Amino acid sequence: MTRTTLSPKYQVVIPKDVRKTLKLRPGTQFNVIEHEGRIELLPVRSAKQMRGFLRGIDTSVPRERDRV
């Protein structure tokens, strides 16, 4: 886990390893969600950027009989 600090201007620096892993660039927009006492930053991605992100997902989930 990586730690960061909230600045006096209420800014947070996203650590380099996280930026690199998520391929974040300057100007990336985020949806900010408060959920059960934590903050979640969800990068806004275009449909073009999202293409193929589910490739290889495991679809063998058990389903209820009326949903098959």
C-alpha positions in Angstrom: 0.0 0.0 0.0 1.2 3.5 -0.8 0.6 6.5 1.3 0.0 10.1 0.3 -1.0 13.3 2.1 -3.7 15.9 1.5 -2.1 19.3 0.9 -3.3 22.6 2.5 -5.0 23.3 -0.9 -6.9 20.0 -0.6 -4.8 18.4 -3.4 -3.6 14.8 -3.4 -0.6 13.5 -5.4 -1.3 10.1 -6.9 1.9 8.0 -6.4 4.0 7.3 -9.5 3.5 3.5 -9.4 -0.3 3.9 -9.3 -0.2 6.4 -12.2 1.9 4.0 -14.2 -0.2 1.0 -13.5 -3.4 2.8 -14.4 -1.9 4.7 -17.3 -3.0 8.0 -15.9 -2.0 11.2 -17.7 -2.1 14.9 -16.7 -5.6 16.2 -17.3 -7.3 12.8 -16.6 -10.8 13.4 -15.1 -12.2 11.4 -12.2 -15.5 10.6 -10.8 -15.2 11.1 -7.0 -17.4 8.8 -4.8 -17.7 8.6 -1.1 -18.4 5.1 -0.1 -18.6 3.7 3.5 -16.1 6.3 4.9 -13.6 6.1 2.0 -13.0 8.1 -1.1 -12.9 6.4 -4.5 -11.5 8.1 -7.6 -12.7 6.5 -10.8 -11.0 7.6 -14.0 -13.4 8.7 -16.7 -12.6 6.7 -19.8 -14.0 7.1 -23.3 -15.8 4.3 -25.1 -12.8 4.0 -27.3 -10.4 3.5 -24.4 -12.8 0.9 -22.8 -12.8 -1.3 -25.9 -11.6 -4.8 -25.1 -11.2 -4.2 -21.4 -13.3 -7.3 -20.5 -11.4 -9.6 -22.9 -10.6 -12.8 -21.0 -13.1 -12.3 -18.2 -14.4 -15.4 -16.5 -18.0 -15.8 -17.5 -18.6 -19.1 -15.7 -20.5 -17.6 -12.9 -23.3 -19.7 -11.3 -26.7 -18.4 -12.4 -30.2 -18.8 -11.0 -32.3 -21.1 -13.1 -34.7 -18.3 -14.2 -31.8 -16.2 -15.5 -30.3 -18.8 -17.9 
